[in-house]
Amino acid sequence: MLAGEEASIELVQRWLQRRDSDELETEENPPKECSSSGSPGARAGRRSSLALTPEDEPLVDVTNRSPPPANIPTALIYSPPEPLELLCVFPERTSRVCAAACSAVERAGGEARSLRCARETLDALRRDNDTRVPHVIVVDARQPQQLDALLLARAIRGTKNTQHVYLIAIVKKSAYLKDEFGVLAYLEAGFNRVMVETVNTTAWCAEVLQARSSAACSRAQIAATAALAAAADRCRDLVAITDDQQRILLTNKSWCRMLGWRLEEGPRPIHEAAGGEALRLATTGARDWEAPVTLRRRAAPDPIMLPCRGATIGLTKTTSHIVFVCEPSAGEGDRGRGSLHSIRRGSLDVRSVASDGLRRTSLAKLQGLPLEAPITKVISLLSAATEGAPPSTVACIERAVDMLRTSELYSPQMRDETKLRVEDPIATDLIGALLSREQVNQNLVYMQGNANVLSSRRSSNDSTVVRSQTNRTNIKHKTTGQLRELLDTALSWDFEIFRLEDLTRGRPLAHLGLALMGGRFDVCAALECDERTLLHWLTVIETNYHAVNTYHNSTHAADVLQAVAYFLEKDRLKNLLEPVEAAAALISAAAHDIDHPGTSSAFLCNARHPLAILYNDVSVLESHHAALTFKLTLNDDRVNIFKNLDRDTYKTVRHHVIDMILATEMTKHFEHLAKFVNVFYAKSSGSKEDGMHTDEPLSLDTTALSQPENVLLVKRMMIKCADVSNASRPQKFAMEWARRIAEEYFLQTDEEKAKDLPVVMPMFDRATCSIPRSQIGFIDYIIIDMMEAWAAFIDMPELVNHARSNNQHWRELDEAGVTTLADVKRVQRQNAIQAPPTTTAEPTTEE
Ligand SMILES: Nc1ncnc2c1ncn2[C@@H]1O[C@@H]2COP(=O)(O)O[C@H]2[C@H]1O
């Protein structure tokens, strides 16, 4: 027990022993010497020296009259022990009543301050608001002309954080006894207690201790109430609390959001917002109930019906509050799955349902289903926001909501499409073919009888594991000095990928894979497999790339693997991804285009290729790459790098690998880019009035990385950027990749023409196509925006710098009349002559 507490208890005990004395000690009538035998006086029955009510019962306390109910959460009502703080407001500097009060507090181990006027008091309260709000304030109400105690009490109550302060008014005995209802004016002004003046320190001591205890209790209760209100505000259910007259006193944020209410609304009759069974049950006085309630939204004419759980609260037998807790999910679920149209003009007639018991039951069941899409919430919020908004805002919101109703939220609509078409048909052709899912449908006019259109190149769906790979198990040890030296630079952005292709005789993936996955990133440790299995896996994967493809071969896979490895070394990703996630990223990169036929998905669909039939024309190639990767891996224990993973880890790795490979589909390019930018970039300033496109600078905001679904966006973006990073490589690499992809496009066009198939990219005709212009379009429309977003995220400005300088270089070549493959090759030769000599590629790896 604290010394102060001990002293105060002793004081109280002494005071209790003495309280037979009924004589009031006033400034005019100072206390007699302490005596245990006080005169009995006329009101011998009184037990206190403090004149209180006519019966002298302590405290006129309107708030704490009732005992707490059994279910009050007492654990929340915690009041830490604090030294008593008293503030006296007495205009008279030498007031003996004030001196007695202060000295009592000091004897009780507390602290007392005294001030002389209302202004000083309010200033002090405002100044000390967060640090030193007193427990008790005693106000001298004896001389209204010097200090208007009632006004001061109101002002104090109007000051922040003073609800729990215990306010005592000191009055003269004569005034006190003059009017039996006189105390009411004080209570209404905010006083907790009216007390007749006394200079008895002991009496004061008891008084302030009781006041402190009452103040502490009320502070603890207020804090607990605030905590419960905060909890209600943070829950998704709609919460409303009414008084016993069914006037809504409190609503939480969900309620306000969904029904279009404002938080600070005063008491409103519940009938304004709710009707139905729950309301009927609430009025019967049932303690707990569960029933549907219909709620009216201010922004929408039709009500919604939500399951509601309710409770009636009462400290005594009478009801004090009614609590409604409504579950929002099902209510929104029945609202037409995300369309404002259906929210505005809901097809569900709640009234007719409510009149039909059977249907109501099944509706309630339906409402219990967890059907809730975030977009539904967004649309509800937006429609609520139209309430009371100016017409221009309403029009804007309605336009936004109409857009949200489409399921293709992230499909790009090329802003400058017309301009692009007019200015550059080649770019239009390329970008259109890469991004458009319509391509296939547009080209569906097809000649019969070309089932095996890929026969001139390798068929892609009947690939099998190449078995003769066992002699390559020592590949690591048989690398020559040159290859080893080259592989030592595997983590630089100007890594000589084509030299690797030469040195390995077209087997760059296995070598680079072993160096990066087996070496630097220790994928074997992450997957708990041995290096031999990894080598077999890399070999099988590489073998299933088509060496005849000019672009989509294992050199491209190795290039993408190298880019992903490079990105993974950046701090942002190093600190973000677990080893097993990094392993999954490297695996995806190595395998992402496996068995690519050298033609696009649109081509396969037009050709009615078995893969297009198998995958229903949807993400044909990417689905195949992902599926074949797992088929090849799981087919043979010697290549199964996942064989030692436990079930859950395998599932996670599989999920990541599939997700990343599917993310390389270019028709979803803008979807992935937009999601990434929306999550990790914030607009620096307000948006344009129409809320649509703006050119404001974006600032990176990585706080969203704490959510796993956002990390998924990062991984998708990583592999996407790696997949087309060729345009962001130093010029000589970018040029060679551009030549290779153009050649592959031309071959597709050749084949389409030869087989009388629809031509997916008619401009990509080897006789007429300008390669520089195709590259300018590709960089302008696909590369720059994406690389800017990614480069800032991983802090790699060279990605953008190279892309820009390549763009510039292609423009110069375009102006110089460079057009065809032959032209590009000529430029490459000239550049090679000007560049310092490089060692002739020497294939030395043993096969
Ligand atoms: N330099 C480039 N020029 C034009 N198109 C490219 C270039 N690099 C990549 N692409 C295209 O971008 C696509 C990315 O996915 P794919 O690897 O399936 O196929 C790729 C090509 O079609």
The ligand as an SDF file (V2000), in Angstrom:
LIG
                    3D

 22 25  0  0  0  0  0  0  0  0999 V2000
   11.9220   -6.5790  -78.7700 N   0  0  0  0  0  0  0  0  0  0  0  0
   10.6770   -6.9840  -79.0040 C   0  0  0  0  0  0  0  0  0  0  0  0
    9.9970   -6.4740  -80.0470 N   0  0  0  0  0  0  0  0  0  0  0  0
    8.7300   -6.8400  -80.3070 C   0  0  0  0  0  0  0  0  0  0  0  0
    8.0600   -7.7310  -79.5790 N   0  0  0  0  0  0  0  0  0  0  0  0
    8.7030   -8.2810  -78.5280 C   0  0  0  0  0  0  0  0  0  0  0  0
   10.0290   -7.9410  -78.2080 C   0  0  0  0  0  0  0  0  0  0  0  0
   10.3890   -8.6350  -77.1120 N   0  0  0  0  0  0  0  0  0  0  0  0
    9.3440   -9.3900  -76.7620 C   0  0  0  0  0  0  0  0  0  0  0  0
    8.3160   -9.1740  -77.6010 N   0  0  0  0  0  0  0  0  0  0  0  0
    6.9720   -9.7630  -77.5690 C   0  0  0  0  0  0  0  0  0  0  0  0
    6.5750   -9.7410  -76.2140 O   0  0  0  0  0  0  0  0  0  0  0  0
    6.1020  -11.0130  -75.8870 C   0  0  0  0  0  0  0  0  0  0  0  0
    6.2750  -11.4050  -74.4640 C   0  0  0  0  0  0  0  0  0  0  0  0
    5.7450  -12.7020  -74.3210 O   0  0  0  0  0  0  0  0  0  0  0  0
    6.2820  -13.8820  -75.2490 P   0  0  0  0  0  0  0  0  0  0  0  0
    7.6940  -14.2250  -74.8410 O   0  0  0  0  0  0  0  0  0  0  0  0
    5.3070  -14.9500  -75.3060 O   0  0  0  0  0  0  0  0  0  0  0  0
    6.3600  -13.1990  -76.6970 O   0  0  0  0  0  0  0  0  0  0  0  0
    6.9520  -11.9480  -76.7370 C   0  0  0  0  0  0  0  0  0  0  0  0
    6.9830  -11.2130  -78.0090 C   0  0  0  0  0  0  0  0  0  0  0  0
    5.8230  -11.4950  -78.7310 O   0  0  0  0  0  0  0  0  0  0  0  0
  1  2  1  0
  2  3  1  0
  2  7  2  0
  3  4  2  0
  4  5  1  0
  5  6  2  0
  6  7  1  0
  6 10  1  0
  7  8  1  0
  8  9  2  0
  9 10  1  0
 10 11  1  0
 11 12  1  0
 11 21  1  0
 12 13  1  0
 13 14  1  0
 13 20  1  0
 14 15  1  0
 15 16  1  0
 16 17  2  0
 16 18  1  0
 16 19  1  0
 19 20  1  0
 20 21  1  0
 21 22  1  0
M  END
$$$$
